[in-house]
Protein backbone atom coordinates (compact mmCIF):
# COMPACT_ATOMS: atom_id res chain seq x y z
CA UNK A 1 0.00 0.00 0.00
CA UNK A 2 3.11 2.25 0.30
CA UNK A 3 1.44 4.31 3.06
CA UNK A 4 -0.87 6.18 0.68
CA UNK A 5 -4.66 6.25 0.69
CA UNK A 6 -6.12 4.36 -2.24
CA UNK A 7 -8.75 6.18 -4.32
CA UNK A 8 -11.50 5.12 -6.72
CA UNK A 9 -12.91 7.77 -9.07
CA UNK A 10 -16.49 7.25 -10.25
CA UNK A 11 -17.39 9.58 -13.12
CA UNK A 12 -14.99 10.89 -15.77
CA UNK A 13 -16.83 13.97 -16.99
CA UNK A 14 -15.59 17.56 -16.78
CA UNK A 15 -14.91 17.77 -13.05
CA UNK A 16 -13.88 14.13 -12.91
CA UNK A 17 -11.18 14.24 -15.57
CA UNK A 18 -11.79 16.46 -18.61
CA UNK A 19 -11.16 20.03 -17.43
CA UNK A 20 -7.39 19.53 -17.29
CA UNK A 21 -7.09 16.41 -19.45
CA UNK A 22 -4.47 17.97 -21.72
CA UNK A 23 -2.41 19.76 -19.08
CA UNK A 24 0.94 18.48 -17.85
CA UNK A 25 0.87 17.00 -14.35
CA UNK A 26 3.68 16.10 -11.97
CA UNK A 27 2.86 12.97 -10.01
CA UNK A 28 2.82 13.46 -6.22
CA UNK A 29 3.80 17.12 -6.63
CA UNK A 30 0.99 19.67 -6.76
CA UNK A 31 3.27 22.64 -6.06
CA UNK A 32 4.76 22.81 -9.54
CA UNK A 33 1.60 21.78 -11.38
CA UNK A 34 0.09 24.88 -13.00
CA UNK A 35 -3.55 24.01 -12.34
CA UNK A 36 -5.50 21.24 -10.62
CA UNK A 37 -9.14 21.45 -11.64
CA UNK A 38 -10.32 17.83 -11.64
CA UNK A 39 -10.58 15.02 -9.13
CA UNK A 40 -8.26 12.85 -11.22
CA UNK A 41 -5.45 15.42 -11.32
CA UNK A 42 -5.88 16.20 -7.61
CA UNK A 43 -5.43 12.55 -6.63
CA UNK A 44 -2.55 12.08 -9.08
CA UNK A 45 -0.60 15.06 -7.73
CA UNK A 46 -1.28 14.56 -4.01
CA UNK A 47 1.58 13.03 -2.01
CA UNK A 48 -0.69 10.97 0.22
CA UNK A 49 -3.00 9.38 -2.35
CA UNK A 50 -2.80 6.70 -5.01
CA UNK A 51 -5.37 6.63 -7.81
CA UNK A 52 -6.20 2.95 -8.32
CA UNK A 53 -9.04 2.87 -10.86
CA UNK A 54 -12.00 4.71 -12.34
CA UNK A 55 -15.54 3.95 -13.50
CA UNK A 56 -17.53 5.53 -16.34
CA UNK A 57 -19.95 4.12 -18.93
CA UNK A 58 -18.49 6.25 -21.73
CA UNK A 59 -15.99 4.45 -23.97
CA UNK A 60 -14.37 7.75 -24.94
CA UNK A 61 -14.06 8.95 -21.35
CA UNK A 62 -12.49 5.67 -20.23
CA UNK A 63 -10.07 5.73 -23.13
CA UNK A 64 -8.95 9.30 -22.37
CA UNK A 65 -8.45 8.46 -18.70
CA UNK A 66 -6.50 5.28 -19.40
CA UNK A 67 -4.18 7.03 -21.88
CA UNK A 68 -3.40 9.86 -19.46
CA UNK A 69 -3.16 8.01 -16.15
CA UNK A 70 -2.17 4.52 -17.37
CA UNK A 71 -4.81 2.94 -15.14
CA UNK A 72 -7.81 0.74 -15.77
CA UNK A 73 -11.22 2.41 -16.10
CA UNK A 74 -14.25 0.14 -15.77
CA UNK A 75 -17.59 0.46 -17.50
CA UNK A 76 -19.70 -0.47 -14.46
CA UNK A 77 -19.30 -0.45 -10.68
CA UNK A 78 -20.08 -4.17 -10.59
CA UNK A 79 -17.20 -4.81 -13.01
CA UNK A 80 -14.86 -2.82 -10.78
CA UNK A 81 -16.07 -4.70 -7.69
CA UNK A 82 -15.01 -7.99 -9.28
CA UNK A 83 -11.45 -6.69 -9.60
CA UNK A 84 -11.13 -5.17 -6.12
CA UNK A 85 -12.07 -6.17 -2.58
CA UNK A 86 -14.61 -4.47 -0.33
CA UNK A 87 -11.95 -2.54 1.58
CA UNK A 88 -9.49 -1.87 -1.24
CA UNK A 89 -10.40 1.84 -1.45
CA UNK A 90 -9.88 4.32 1.37
CA UNK A 91 -11.65 7.14 -0.47
CA UNK A 92 -14.24 6.99 -3.24
CA UNK A 93 -14.96 10.14 -5.23
CA UNK A 94 -18.41 10.26 -6.85
CA UNK A 95 -18.85 12.82 -9.63
CA UNK A 96 -21.65 11.42 -11.76
CA UNK A 97 -24.52 13.53 -13.17
CA UNK A 98 -26.83 14.62 -10.35
CA UNK A 99 -29.76 12.50 -11.49
CA UNK A 100 -27.61 9.34 -11.12
CA UNK A 101 -26.10 10.22 -7.76
CA UNK A 102 -28.53 8.35 -5.50
CA UNK A 103 -28.35 5.12 -7.53
CA UNK A 104 -24.55 5.31 -7.78
CA UNK A 105 -24.00 5.87 -4.06
CA UNK A 106 -26.22 2.91 -3.23
CA UNK A 107 -24.39 0.66 -5.70
CA UNK A 108 -21.01 1.70 -4.33
CA UNK A 109 -21.87 1.20 -0.66
CA UNK A 110 -23.41 -2.17 -1.45
CA UNK A 111 -20.01 -3.30 -2.75
CA UNK A 112 -17.29 -1.27 -1.01
CA UNK A 113 -16.44 -0.08 2.50
CA UNK A 114 -14.39 3.12 2.08
CA UNK A 115 -13.28 5.30 4.97
CA UNK A 116 -14.42 8.43 3.15
CA UNK A 117 -16.60 9.76 0.35
CA UNK A 118 -16.25 12.94 -1.66
CA UNK A 119 -19.51 13.87 -3.40
CA UNK A 120 -20.27 16.36 -6.13
CA UNK A 121 -22.87 19.07 -5.59
CA UNK A 122 -25.78 19.45 -5.58
CA UNK A 123 -26.68 16.52 -3.32
CA UNK A 124 -29.43 14.88 -5.36
CA UNK A 125 -32.02 16.59 -7.52
CA UNK A 126 -34.09 17.66 -4.50
CA UNK A 127 -33.90 17.93 -0.74
CA UNK A 128 -36.01 14.78 -0.43
CA UNK A 129 -33.48 12.87 -2.51
CA UNK A 130 -30.58 14.31 -0.53
CA UNK A 131 -32.21 12.92 2.63
CA UNK A 132 -32.35 9.48 1.01
CA UNK A 133 -28.66 9.77 0.15
CA UNK A 134 -27.73 10.76 3.69
CA UNK A 135 -29.73 7.87 5.14
CA UNK A 136 -27.88 5.39 2.91
CA UNK A 137 -24.50 6.82 3.93
CA UNK A 138 -25.37 6.90 7.63
CA UNK A 139 -26.27 3.20 7.53
CA UNK A 140 -22.79 2.43 6.15
CA UNK A 141 -19.42 2.47 7.90
CA UNK A 142 -18.25 5.62 6.10
CA UNK A 143 -16.78 8.03 8.67
CA UNK A 144 -15.81 11.02 6.54
CA UNK A 145 -18.02 12.69 3.92
CA UNK A 146 -17.22 15.91 2.10
CA UNK A 147 -19.16 17.77 -0.59
CA UNK A 148 -17.39 19.53 -3.45
CA UNK A 149 -18.51 23.11 -2.90
CA UNK A 150 -14.98 24.05 -3.88
CA UNK A 151 -14.84 27.64 -2.64
CA UNK A 152 -15.21 26.66 1.00
CA UNK A 153 -11.98 24.68 0.87
CA UNK A 154 -9.78 27.50 -0.44
CA UNK A 155 -7.37 28.83 2.24
CA UNK A 156 -8.30 32.41 1.28
CA UNK A 157 -12.00 31.71 1.89
CA UNK A 158 -11.24 30.07 5.25
CA UNK A 159 -9.05 33.06 6.16
CA UNK A 160 -11.88 35.43 5.25
CA UNK A 161 -14.33 33.45 7.41
CA UNK A 162 -11.97 33.77 10.37
CA UNK A 163 -11.71 37.51 9.68
CA UNK A 164 -15.52 37.82 9.73
CA UNK A 165 -15.89 35.60 12.82
CA UNK A 166 -13.57 37.89 14.79
CA UNK A 167 -15.97 40.75 13.97
CA UNK A 168 -13.22 42.70 12.21
CA UNK A 169 -15.88 44.18 9.93
CA UNK A 170 -18.67 44.32 12.48
CA UNK A 171 -22.18 43.04 11.94
CA UNK A 172 -23.44 41.93 8.52
CA UNK A 173 -25.87 44.45 6.94
CA UNK A 174 -26.83 43.31 3.44
CA UNK A 175 -25.50 41.89 0.21
CA UNK A 176 -26.15 40.53 -3.25
CA UNK A 177 -25.42 37.33 -5.15
CA UNK A 178 -25.50 37.33 -8.94
CA UNK A 179 -25.54 34.03 -10.79
CA UNK A 180 -26.59 32.23 -13.97
CA UNK A 181 -26.84 28.63 -15.20
CA UNK A 182 -29.34 27.35 -12.65
CA UNK A 183 -29.92 27.89 -8.95
CA UNK A 184 -28.95 24.32 -8.04
CA UNK A 185 -26.18 23.71 -10.56
CA UNK A 186 -24.36 27.03 -10.24
CA UNK A 187 -26.18 29.45 -7.96
CA UNK A 188 -25.99 27.05 -5.00
CA UNK A 189 -22.19 27.48 -5.03
CA UNK A 190 -22.55 31.13 -4.08
CA UNK A 191 -25.46 30.69 -1.69
CA UNK A 192 -23.34 28.04 0.04
CA UNK A 193 -20.37 30.43 0.18
CA UNK A 194 -22.54 33.19 1.68
CA UNK A 195 -23.81 30.72 4.30
CA UNK A 196 -20.20 29.87 5.15
CA UNK A 197 -19.39 33.53 5.73
CA UNK A 198 -22.51 34.96 7.38
CA UNK A 199 -24.29 31.90 8.77
CA UNK A 200 -27.32 29.80 7.94
CA UNK A 201 -29.86 31.55 5.72
CA UNK A 202 -33.61 31.35 5.25
CA UNK A 203 -35.72 32.53 2.33
CA UNK A 204 -38.02 35.47 2.99
CA UNK A 205 -39.40 36.08 -0.49
CA UNK A 206 -39.25 34.29 -3.84
CA UNK A 207 -39.28 37.33 -6.09
CA UNK A 208 -39.29 35.69 -9.50
CA UNK A 209 -38.99 32.36 -11.30
CA UNK A 210 -37.40 32.49 -14.72
CA UNK A 211 -37.01 29.82 -17.37
CA UNK A 212 -36.41 26.20 -16.38
CA UNK A 213 -33.03 24.94 -17.61
CA UNK A 214 -33.29 21.21 -17.04
CA UNK A 215 -35.82 19.00 -15.30
CA UNK A 216 -34.59 19.68 -11.78
CA UNK A 217 -33.08 23.16 -12.14
CA UNK A 218 -34.24 26.70 -12.88
CA UNK A 219 -33.41 30.37 -12.46
CA UNK A 220 -34.79 32.08 -9.35
CA UNK A 221 -34.47 35.53 -7.80
CA UNK A 222 -34.74 35.38 -4.00
CA UNK A 223 -34.45 37.48 -0.87
CA UNK A 224 -32.56 35.64 1.90
CA UNK A 225 -31.95 36.50 5.53
CA UNK A 226 -29.42 35.16 8.06
CA UNK A 227 -31.28 33.16 10.71
CA UNK A 228 -29.23 34.76 13.49
CA UNK A 229 -29.44 38.29 12.08
CA UNK A 230 -33.00 39.33 11.13
CA UNK A 231 -31.82 42.83 10.21
CA UNK A 232 -29.55 41.54 7.43
CA UNK A 233 -30.57 40.35 3.98
CA UNK A 234 -29.09 39.05 0.71
CA UNK A 235 -30.69 39.56 -2.69
CA UNK A 236 -29.99 36.58 -4.96
CA UNK A 237 -30.34 37.71 -8.58
CA UNK A 238 -30.58 35.43 -11.59
CA UNK A 239 -29.70 36.40 -15.15
CA UNK A 240 -32.88 34.62 -16.18
CA UNK A 241 -33.11 33.41 -19.75
CA UNK A 242 -29.76 34.91 -20.75
CA UNK A 243 -27.08 32.23 -21.36
CA UNK A 244 -24.74 33.70 -18.74
CA UNK A 245 -22.74 31.64 -16.26
CA UNK A 246 -21.67 33.95 -13.45
CA UNK A 247 -21.03 34.06 -9.72
CA UNK A 248 -20.47 37.18 -7.62
CA UNK A 249 -20.96 37.54 -3.86
CA UNK A 250 -20.98 41.11 -2.50
CA UNK A 251 -21.44 41.51 1.27
CA UNK A 252 -21.60 44.75 3.26
CA UNK A 253 -20.84 44.98 6.97
CA UNK A 254 -20.93 47.76 9.58
CA UNK A 255 -17.22 48.42 9.09
CA UNK A 256 -16.47 47.25 5.57
CA UNK A 257 -17.26 45.17 2.53
CA UNK A 258 -16.22 41.76 1.11
CA UNK A 259 -16.53 40.78 -2.55
CA UNK A 260 -15.99 37.40 -4.16
CA UNK A 261 -15.12 38.56 -7.66
CA UNK A 262 -16.34 36.99 -10.89
CA UNK A 263 -13.92 34.20 -11.80
CA UNK A 264 -12.90 33.80 -8.17
CA UNK A 265 -9.24 34.74 -8.53
CA UNK A 266 -9.42 37.28 -5.72
CA UNK A 267 -11.38 38.24 -2.64
CA UNK A 268 -11.51 41.99 -2.05
CA UNK A 269 -11.94 43.45 1.43
CA UNK A 270 -12.58 47.14 2.05
CA UNK A 271 -12.48 49.12 5.30
CA UNK A 272 -14.34 52.39 5.78
CA UNK A 273 -12.81 55.79 6.40
CA UNK A 274 -14.49 58.88 7.82
CA UNK A 275 -14.98 61.71 5.31
CA UNK A 276 -15.18 65.46 5.93
CA UNK A 277 -18.98 65.45 5.57
CA UNK A 278 -19.31 63.07 8.52
CA UNK A 279 -20.16 60.00 6.43
CA UNK A 280 -18.08 56.84 6.10
CA UNK A 281 -16.93 55.63 2.67
CA UNK A 282 -14.89 52.70 1.40
CA UNK A 283 -11.14 53.26 1.38
CA UNK A 284 -9.65 53.67 -2.07
CA UNK A 285 -7.14 50.86 -1.55
CA UNK A 286 -8.78 47.60 -0.47
CA UNK A 287 -7.05 44.46 0.72
CA UNK A 288 -6.90 41.94 -2.14
CA UNK A 289 -6.42 38.24 -1.31
CA UNK A 290 -5.34 35.85 -4.04
CA UNK A 291 -7.38 32.65 -3.87
CA UNK A 292 -5.21 30.28 -5.94
CA UNK A 293 -8.46 29.03 -7.45
CA UNK A 294 -6.57 27.30 -10.25
CA UNK A 295 -5.72 24.58 -7.68
CA UNK A 296 -9.19 24.38 -6.15
CA UNK A 297 -9.60 20.64 -6.51
CA UNK A 298 -6.32 19.96 -4.74
CA UNK A 299 -7.47 21.93 -1.70
CA UNK A 300 -10.70 19.95 -1.53
CA UNK A 301 -8.90 16.62 -1.67
CA UNK A 302 -6.22 17.72 0.79
CA UNK A 303 -8.86 18.60 3.38
CA UNK A 304 -10.59 15.23 3.01
CA UNK A 305 -7.29 13.30 3.14
CA UNK A 306 -6.10 15.16 6.26
CA UNK A 307 -9.43 14.40 7.91
CA UNK A 308 -9.16 10.68 7.13
CA UNK A 309 -5.53 10.62 8.33
CA UNK A 310 -6.49 12.67 11.41
CA UNK A 311 -3.85 15.26 10.60
CA UNK A 312 -6.05 18.28 11.34
CA UNK A 313 -8.65 19.52 13.79
CA UNK A 314 -10.08 21.91 11.22
CA UNK A 315 -12.71 19.47 9.96
CA UNK A 316 -14.22 19.15 6.49
CA UNK A 317 -15.02 22.57 5.03
CA UNK A 318 -18.36 21.49 3.55
CA UNK A 319 -19.97 18.52 5.27
CA UNK A 320 -22.91 16.54 3.99
CA UNK A 321 -25.15 18.29 6.52
CA UNK A 322 -24.05 21.75 5.37
CA UNK A 323 -24.56 20.89 1.69
CA UNK A 324 -28.01 19.54 2.51
CA UNK A 325 -28.82 22.75 4.35
CA UNK A 326 -28.12 24.70 1.17
CA UNK A 327 -30.30 22.28 -0.79
CA UNK A 328 -33.08 22.66 1.79
CA UNK A 329 -32.93 26.44 1.45
CA UNK A 330 -33.22 26.25 -2.33
CA UNK A 331 -35.98 23.66 -2.25
CA UNK A 332 -38.03 25.85 0.10
CA UNK A 333 -38.59 28.21 -2.80
CA UNK A 334 -39.62 25.59 -5.37
CA UNK A 335 -43.36 25.43 -4.62
CA UNK A 336 -45.46 27.64 -6.94
CA UNK A 337 -46.23 31.01 -5.36
CA UNK A 338 -44.62 29.81 -2.15
CA UNK A 339 -44.06 32.14 0.77
CA UNK A 340 -41.43 30.35 2.89
CA UNK A 341 -42.24 29.97 6.56
CA UNK A 342 -38.90 31.26 7.79
CA UNK A 343 -38.69 28.35 10.23
CA UNK A 344 -35.67 26.72 8.60
CA UNK A 345 -32.50 26.14 10.56
CA UNK A 346 -29.70 23.62 10.89
CA UNK A 347 -31.08 20.13 11.13
CA UNK A 348 -29.79 16.77 12.24
CA UNK A 349 -29.34 14.15 9.53
CA UNK A 350 -31.02 10.94 10.62
C-alpha positions as CSV (number, residue, x, y, z in Angstrom):
1,X,0.0,0.0,0.0
2,X,3.1,2.3,0.3
3,X,1.4,4.3,3.1
4,X,-0.9,6.2,0.7
5,X,-4.7,6.2,0.7
6,X,-6.1,4.4,-2.2
7,X,-8.8,6.2,-4.3
8,X,-11.5,5.1,-6.7
9,X,-12.9,7.8,-9.1
10,X,-16.5,7.2,-10.3
11,X,-17.4,9.6,-13.1
12,X,-15.0,10.9,-15.8
13,X,-16.8,14.0,-17.0
14,X,-15.6,17.6,-16.8
15,X,-14.9,17.8,-13.1
16,X,-13.9,14.1,-12.9
17,X,-11.2,14.2,-15.6
18,X,-11.8,16.5,-18.6
19,X,-11.2,20.0,-17.4
20,X,-7.4,19.5,-17.3
21,X,-7.1,16.4,-19.4
22,X,-4.5,18.0,-21.7
23,X,-2.4,19.8,-19.1
24,X,0.9,18.5,-17.9
25,X,0.9,17.0,-14.4
26,X,3.7,16.1,-12.0
27,X,2.9,13.0,-10.0
28,X,2.8,13.5,-6.2
29,X,3.8,17.1,-6.6
30,X,1.0,19.7,-6.8
31,X,3.3,22.6,-6.1
32,X,4.8,22.8,-9.5
33,X,1.6,21.8,-11.4
34,X,0.1,24.9,-13.0
35,X,-3.6,24.0,-12.3
36,X,-5.5,21.2,-10.6
37,X,-9.1,21.4,-11.6
38,X,-10.3,17.8,-11.6
39,X,-10.6,15.0,-9.1
40,X,-8.3,12.9,-11.2
41,X,-5.4,15.4,-11.3
42,X,-5.9,16.2,-7.6
43,X,-5.4,12.5,-6.6
44,X,-2.6,12.1,-9.1
45,X,-0.6,15.1,-7.7
46,X,-1.3,14.6,-4.0
47,X,1.6,13.0,-2.0
48,X,-0.7,11.0,0.2
49,X,-3.0,9.4,-2.4
50,X,-2.8,6.7,-5.0
51,X,-5.4,6.6,-7.8
52,X,-6.2,2.9,-8.3
53,X,-9.0,2.9,-10.9
54,X,-12.0,4.7,-12.3
55,X,-15.5,3.9,-13.5
56,X,-17.5,5.5,-16.3
57,X,-19.9,4.1,-18.9
58,X,-18.5,6.2,-21.7
59,X,-16.0,4.4,-24.0
60,X,-14.4,7.8,-24.9
61,X,-14.1,9.0,-21.3
62,X,-12.5,5.7,-20.2
63,X,-10.1,5.7,-23.1
64,X,-9.0,9.3,-22.4
65,X,-8.5,8.5,-18.7
66,X,-6.5,5.3,-19.4
67,X,-4.2,7.0,-21.9
68,X,-3.4,9.9,-19.5
69,X,-3.2,8.0,-16.2
70,X,-2.2,4.5,-17.4
71,X,-4.8,2.9,-15.1
72,X,-7.8,0.7,-15.8
73,X,-11.2,2.4,-16.1
74,X,-14.3,0.1,-15.8
75,X,-17.6,0.5,-17.5
76,X,-19.7,-0.5,-14.5
77,X,-19.3,-0.4,-10.7
78,X,-20.1,-4.2,-10.6
79,X,-17.2,-4.8,-13.0
80,X,-14.9,-2.8,-10.8
81,X,-16.1,-4.7,-7.7
82,X,-15.0,-8.0,-9.3
83,X,-11.4,-6.7,-9.6
84,X,-11.1,-5.2,-6.1
85,X,-12.1,-6.2,-2.6
86,X,-14.6,-4.5,-0.3
87,X,-11.9,-2.5,1.6
88,X,-9.5,-1.9,-1.2
89,X,-10.4,1.8,-1.5
90,X,-9.9,4.3,1.4
91,X,-11.6,7.1,-0.5
92,X,-14.2,7.0,-3.2
93,X,-15.0,10.1,-5.2
94,X,-18.4,10.3,-6.9
95,X,-18.9,12.8,-9.6
96,X,-21.6,11.4,-11.8
97,X,-24.5,13.5,-13.2
98,X,-26.8,14.6,-10.4
99,X,-29.8,12.5,-11.5
100,X,-27.6,9.3,-11.1
101,X,-26.1,10.2,-7.8
102,X,-28.5,8.3,-5.5
103,X,-28.3,5.1,-7.5
104,X,-24.6,5.3,-7.8
105,X,-24.0,5.9,-4.1
106,X,-26.2,2.9,-3.2
107,X,-24.4,0.7,-5.7
108,X,-21.0,1.7,-4.3
109,X,-21.9,1.2,-0.7
110,X,-23.4,-2.2,-1.4
111,X,-20.0,-3.3,-2.8
112,X,-17.3,-1.3,-1.0
113,X,-16.4,-0.1,2.5
114,X,-14.4,3.1,2.1
115,X,-13.3,5.3,5.0
116,X,-14.4,8.4,3.2
117,X,-16.6,9.8,0.4
118,X,-16.3,12.9,-1.7
119,X,-19.5,13.9,-3.4
120,X,-20.3,16.4,-6.1
121,X,-22.9,19.1,-5.6
122,X,-25.8,19.4,-5.6
123,X,-26.7,16.5,-3.3
124,X,-29.4,14.9,-5.4
125,X,-32.0,16.6,-7.5
126,X,-34.1,17.7,-4.5
127,X,-33.9,17.9,-0.7
128,X,-36.0,14.8,-0.4
129,X,-33.5,12.9,-2.5
130,X,-30.6,14.3,-0.5
131,X,-32.2,12.9,2.6
132,X,-32.4,9.5,1.0
133,X,-28.7,9.8,0.1
134,X,-27.7,10.8,3.7
135,X,-29.7,7.9,5.1
136,X,-27.9,5.4,2.9
137,X,-24.5,6.8,3.9
138,X,-25.4,6.9,7.6
139,X,-26.3,3.2,7.5
140,X,-22.8,2.4,6.2
141,X,-19.4,2.5,7.9
142,X,-18.2,5.6,6.1
143,X,-16.8,8.0,8.7
144,X,-15.8,11.0,6.5
145,X,-18.0,12.7,3.9
146,X,-17.2,15.9,2.1
147,X,-19.2,17.8,-0.6
148,X,-17.4,19.5,-3.4
149,X,-18.5,23.1,-2.9
150,X,-15.0,24.1,-3.9
151,X,-14.8,27.6,-2.6
152,X,-15.2,26.7,1.0
153,X,-12.0,24.7,0.9
154,X,-9.8,27.5,-0.4
155,X,-7.4,28.8,2.2
156,X,-8.3,32.4,1.3
157,X,-12.0,31.7,1.9
158,X,-11.2,30.1,5.3
159,X,-9.0,33.1,6.2
160,X,-11.9,35.4,5.2
161,X,-14.3,33.5,7.4
162,X,-12.0,33.8,10.4
163,X,-11.7,37.5,9.7
164,X,-15.5,37.8,9.7
165,X,-15.9,35.6,12.8
166,X,-13.6,37.9,14.8
167,X,-16.0,40.8,14.0
168,X,-13.2,42.7,12.2
169,X,-15.9,44.2,9.9
170,X,-18.7,44.3,12.5
171,X,-22.2,43.0,11.9
172,X,-23.4,41.9,8.5
173,X,-25.9,44.4,6.9
174,X,-26.8,43.3,3.4
175,X,-25.5,41.9,0.2
176,X,-26.2,40.5,-3.3
177,X,-25.4,37.3,-5.1
178,X,-25.5,37.3,-8.9
179,X,-25.5,34.0,-10.8
180,X,-26.6,32.2,-14.0
181,X,-26.8,28.6,-15.2
182,X,-29.3,27.4,-12.6
183,X,-29.9,27.9,-8.9
184,X,-28.9,24.3,-8.0
185,X,-26.2,23.7,-10.6
186,X,-24.4,27.0,-10.2
187,X,-26.2,29.4,-8.0
188,X,-26.0,27.0,-5.0
189,X,-22.2,27.5,-5.0
190,X,-22.6,31.1,-4.1
191,X,-25.5,30.7,-1.7
192,X,-23.3,28.0,0.0
193,X,-20.4,30.4,0.2
194,X,-22.5,33.2,1.7
195,X,-23.8,30.7,4.3
196,X,-20.2,29.9,5.2
197,X,-19.4,33.5,5.7
198,X,-22.5,35.0,7.4
199,X,-24.3,31.9,8.8
200,X,-27.3,29.8,7.9
201,X,-29.9,31.6,5.7
202,X,-33.6,31.3,5.2
203,X,-35.7,32.5,2.3
204,X,-38.0,35.5,3.0
205,X,-39.4,36.1,-0.5
206,X,-39.2,34.3,-3.8
207,X,-39.3,37.3,-6.1
208,X,-39.3,35.7,-9.5
209,X,-39.0,32.4,-11.3
210,X,-37.4,32.5,-14.7
211,X,-37.0,29.8,-17.4
212,X,-36.4,26.2,-16.4
213,X,-33.0,24.9,-17.6
214,X,-33.3,21.2,-17.0
215,X,-35.8,19.0,-15.3
216,X,-34.6,19.7,-11.8
217,X,-33.1,23.2,-12.1
218,X,-34.2,26.7,-12.9
219,X,-33.4,30.4,-12.5
220,X,-34.8,32.1,-9.3
221,X,-34.5,35.5,-7.8
222,X,-34.7,35.4,-4.0
223,X,-34.5,37.5,-0.9
224,X,-32.6,35.6,1.9
225,X,-32.0,36.5,5.5
226,X,-29.4,35.2,8.1
227,X,-31.3,33.2,10.7
228,X,-29.2,34.8,13.5
229,X,-29.4,38.3,12.1
230,X,-33.0,39.3,11.1
231,X,-31.8,42.8,10.2
232,X,-29.5,41.5,7.4
233,X,-30.6,40.3,4.0
234,X,-29.1,39.0,0.7
235,X,-30.7,39.6,-2.7
236,X,-30.0,36.6,-5.0
237,X,-30.3,37.7,-8.6
238,X,-30.6,35.4,-11.6
239,X,-29.7,36.4,-15.1
240,X,-32.9,34.6,-16.2
241,X,-33.1,33.4,-19.7
242,X,-29.8,34.9,-20.8
243,X,-27.1,32.2,-21.4
244,X,-24.7,33.7,-18.7
245,X,-22.7,31.6,-16.3
246,X,-21.7,33.9,-13.4
247,X,-21.0,34.1,-9.7
248,X,-20.5,37.2,-7.6
249,X,-21.0,37.5,-3.9
250,X,-21.0,41.1,-2.5
251,X,-21.4,41.5,1.3
252,X,-21.6,44.8,3.3
253,X,-20.8,45.0,7.0
254,X,-20.9,47.8,9.6
255,X,-17.2,48.4,9.1
256,X,-16.5,47.3,5.6
257,X,-17.3,45.2,2.5
258,X,-16.2,41.8,1.1
259,X,-16.5,40.8,-2.6
260,X,-16.0,37.4,-4.2
261,X,-15.1,38.6,-7.7
262,X,-16.3,37.0,-10.9
263,X,-13.9,34.2,-11.8
264,X,-12.9,33.8,-8.2
265,X,-9.2,34.7,-8.5
266,X,-9.4,37.3,-5.7
267,X,-11.4,38.2,-2.6
268,X,-11.5,42.0,-2.1
269,X,-11.9,43.5,1.4
270,X,-12.6,47.1,2.1
271,X,-12.5,49.1,5.3
272,X,-14.3,52.4,5.8
273,X,-12.8,55.8,6.4
274,X,-14.5,58.9,7.8
275,X,-15.0,61.7,5.3
276,X,-15.2,65.5,5.9
277,X,-19.0,65.4,5.6
278,X,-19.3,63.1,8.5
279,X,-20.2,60.0,6.4
280,X,-18.1,56.8,6.1
281,X,-16.9,55.6,2.7
282,X,-14.9,52.7,1.4
283,X,-11.1,53.3,1.4
284,X,-9.7,53.7,-2.1
285,X,-7.1,50.9,-1.5
286,X,-8.8,47.6,-0.5
287,X,-7.0,44.5,0.7
288,X,-6.9,41.9,-2.1
289,X,-6.4,38.2,-1.3
290,X,-5.3,35.8,-4.0
291,X,-7.4,32.6,-3.9
292,X,-5.2,30.3,-5.9
293,X,-8.5,29.0,-7.4
294,X,-6.6,27.3,-10.3
295,X,-5.7,24.6,-7.7
296,X,-9.2,24.4,-6.1
297,X,-9.6,20.6,-6.5
298,X,-6.3,20.0,-4.7
299,X,-7.5,21.9,-1.7
300,X,-10.7,20.0,-1.5
301,X,-8.9,16.6,-1.7
302,X,-6.2,17.7,0.8
303,X,-8.9,18.6,3.4
304,X,-10.6,15.2,3.0
305,X,-7.3,13.3,3.1
306,X,-6.1,15.2,6.3
307,X,-9.4,14.4,7.9
308,X,-9.2,10.7,7.1
309,X,-5.5,10.6,8.3
310,X,-6.5,12.7,11.4
311,X,-3.8,15.3,10.6
312,X,-6.0,18.3,11.3
313,X,-8.6,19.5,13.8
314,X,-10.1,21.9,11.2
315,X,-12.7,19.5,10.0
316,X,-14.2,19.2,6.5
317,X,-15.0,22.6,5.0
318,X,-18.4,21.5,3.6
319,X,-20.0,18.5,5.3
320,X,-22.9,16.5,4.0
321,X,-25.1,18.3,6.5
322,X,-24.0,21.7,5.4
323,X,-24.6,20.9,1.7
324,X,-28.0,19.5,2.5
325,X,-28.8,22.7,4.4
326,X,-28.1,24.7,1.2
327,X,-30.3,22.3,-0.8
328,X,-33.1,22.7,1.8
329,X,-32.9,26.4,1.5
330,X,-33.2,26.3,-2.3
331,X,-36.0,23.7,-2.2
332,X,-38.0,25.9,0.1
333,X,-38.6,28.2,-2.8
334,X,-39.6,25.6,-5.4
335,X,-43.4,25.4,-4.6
336,X,-45.5,27.6,-6.9
337,X,-46.2,31.0,-5.4
338,X,-44.6,29.8,-2.2
339,X,-44.1,32.1,0.8
340,X,-41.4,30.4,2.9
341,X,-42.2,30.0,6.6
342,X,-38.9,31.3,7.8
343,X,-38.7,28.4,10.2
344,X,-35.7,26.7,8.6
345,X,-32.5,26.1,10.6
346,X,-29.7,23.6,10.9
347,X,-31.1,20.1,11.1
348,X,-29.8,16.8,12.2
349,X,-29.3,14.2,9.5
350,X,-31.0,10.9,10.6
